[in-house]
Amino acid sequence: MNVNIEIVSGLYSGRIFLREIPLVIGRGIGQSSGCLDLSEFDSQIMISHNHCKIEFSKGSFYLTDLESKNGTYLYQAGKLVLLPPKEPVLITKRDLFVVGELLLRFSPEDSD
């Protein structure tokens, strides 16, 4: 199963990455199908090596902070919420989340 992760703000807005699930997002982790290395977009070094992950379980997608130094944030009900470390949180099509200084949009590949 594949998902799209899109940078939706700033200088790199519009960049879209297609990756396999489960997906680890971080810095310096390579660009294999289950990894998204955002090093080149992280000039302030705010993204941890293993920052967060996206998994699919029981018919739903989940975002989990992997005890990152600066946290992972998810927009919920119009508010930016800091995710508790190592606790999967449900995410749905087009949800926005923040890793480092990057605002990202989540979309399963087969969605509109």
Kinemage of the C-alpha trace (Angstrom):
@kinemage 1
@onewidth
@group {chain A} dominant
@subgroup {mainchain}
@vectorlist {calphas} color= white
{ca met a 1} P 0.000 0.000 0.000
{ca asn a 2} L 1.293 3.442 -0.940
{ca val a 3} L 0.684 6.964 0.341
{ca asn a 4} L 1.518 10.458 -0.857
{ca ile a 5} L 3.169 12.936 1.488
{ca glu a 6} L 3.063 16.507 0.177
{ca ile a 7} L 4.910 19.560 1.463
{ca val a 8} L 2.184 22.217 1.548
{ca ser a 9} L 3.905 25.385 2.744
{ca gly a 10} L 7.063 27.378 2.282
{ca leu a 11} L 9.825 27.191 -0.291
{ca tyr a 12} L 9.273 23.490 -1.037
{ca ser a 13} L 5.472 23.644 -1.317
{ca gly a 14} L 4.095 21.255 -3.896
{ca arg a 15} L 6.783 18.572 -3.536
{ca ile a 16} L 5.048 15.183 -3.368
{ca phe a 17} L 6.607 11.909 -2.260
{ca leu a 18} L 5.098 8.489 -2.981
{ca arg a 19} L 6.099 5.879 -0.388
{ca glu a 20} L 5.112 2.449 0.891
{ca ile a 21} L 3.465 1.811 4.246
{ca pro a 22} L 4.747 1.371 6.912
{ca leu a 23} L 6.634 4.625 6.440
{ca val a 24} L 9.304 6.152 8.670
{ca ile a 25} L 9.834 9.905 8.223
{ca gly a 26} L 13.106 11.423 9.381
{ca arg a 27} L 16.514 12.776 8.492
{ca gly a 28} L 19.478 10.807 7.171
{ca ile a 29} L 17.480 7.590 6.790
{ca gly a 30} L 17.720 7.153 3.005
{ca gln a 31} L 15.025 7.164 0.354
{ca ser a 32} L 13.959 3.525 0.160
{ca ser a 33} L 10.273 2.778 -0.370
{ca gly a 34} L 9.457 2.639 3.381
{ca cys a 35} L 11.492 5.737 4.321
{ca leu a 36} L 11.114 9.447 3.656
{ca asp a 37} L 14.333 11.352 4.277
{ca leu a 38} L 13.552 15.068 4.649
{ca ser a 39} L 17.153 16.164 5.325
{ca glu a 40} L 17.389 18.418 2.277
{ca phe a 41} L 14.318 20.378 3.433
{ca asp a 42} L 15.466 20.735 7.067
{ca ser a 43} L 18.011 23.563 7.162
{ca gln a 44} L 17.365 24.235 10.873
{ca ile a 45} L 17.941 20.555 11.808
{ca met a 46} L 14.553 20.238 13.531
{ca ile a 47} L 13.778 16.749 12.217
{ca ser a 48} L 15.015 13.728 14.175
{ca his a 49} L 16.647 10.693 12.543
{ca asn a 50} L 13.525 8.569 13.147
{ca his a 51} L 10.969 11.325 13.682
{ca cys a 52} L 7.597 9.674 13.098
{ca lys a 53} L 5.941 6.808 11.270
{ca ile a 54} L 2.733 6.122 9.402
{ca glu a 55} L 1.198 2.662 9.592
{ca phe a 56} L -1.958 0.930 8.378
{ca ser a 57} L -3.795 -1.267 10.850
{ca lys a 58} L -7.359 -2.610 11.073
{ca gly a 59} L -8.484 -0.607 8.040
{ca ser a 60} L -7.118 2.778 9.184
{ca phe a 61} L -3.931 4.843 9.018
{ca tyr a 62} L -2.055 5.942 12.139
{ca leu a 63} L 0.650 8.561 12.747
{ca thr a 64} L 3.074 7.954 15.616
{ca asp a 65} L 5.783 10.245 16.979
{ca leu a 66} L 8.954 8.205 17.556
{ca glu a 67} L 10.166 10.223 20.560
{ca ser a 68} L 11.443 12.955 18.249
{ca lys a 69} L 13.364 15.853 19.766
{ca asn a 70} L 10.960 18.567 18.521
{ca gly a 71} L 7.732 16.575 18.393
{ca thr a 72} L 5.205 15.726 15.703
{ca tyr a 73} L 2.072 17.862 15.429
{ca leu a 74} L -1.276 17.048 13.835
{ca tyr a 75} L -4.060 19.474 12.916
{ca gln a 76} L -7.184 18.274 14.723
{ca ala a 77} L -10.393 20.324 14.661
{ca gly a 78} L -8.452 23.318 13.324
{ca lys a 79} L -5.850 23.237 16.106
{ca leu a 80} L -2.248 22.084 16.056
{ca val a 81} L -1.878 19.261 18.604
{ca leu a 82} L 1.411 17.777 19.834
{ca leu a 83} L 1.290 13.991 19.517
{ca pro a 84} L 2.261 11.973 22.582
{ca pro a 85} L 5.391 9.884 21.861
{ca lys a 86} L 4.852 6.275 20.786
{ca glu a 87} L 1.041 6.567 20.825
{ca pro a 88} L -0.543 5.969 17.378
{ca val a 89} L -3.114 8.622 16.416
{ca leu a 90} L -5.698 8.075 13.675
{ca ile a 91} L -5.117 10.096 10.493
{ca thr a 92} L -7.367 10.373 7.474
{ca lys a 93} L -7.165 11.520 3.871
{ca arg a 94} L -5.746 15.052 3.500
{ca asp a 95} L -4.834 15.444 7.184
{ca leu a 96} L -2.087 17.988 7.846
{ca phe a 97} L 0.824 17.338 10.186
{ca val a 98} L 4.059 19.098 11.093
{ca val a 99} L 7.526 17.546 11.156
{ca gly a 100} L 10.284 20.012 12.021
{ca glu a 101} L 9.262 23.183 10.191
{ca leu a 102} L 7.489 21.360 7.361
{ca leu a 103} L 3.727 21.304 7.001
{ca leu a 104} L 2.837 18.003 5.324
{ca arg a 105} L -0.374 16.580 3.859
{ca phe a 106} L -1.176 12.865 4.029
{ca ser a 107} L -3.108 11.121 1.242
{ca pro a 108} L -3.496 7.429 0.464
{ca glu a 109} L -2.366 6.879 -3.151
{ca asp a 110} L -5.735 5.758 -4.488
{ca ser a 111} L -7.632 8.734 -3.031
{ca asp a 112} L -8.752 11.847 -4.922
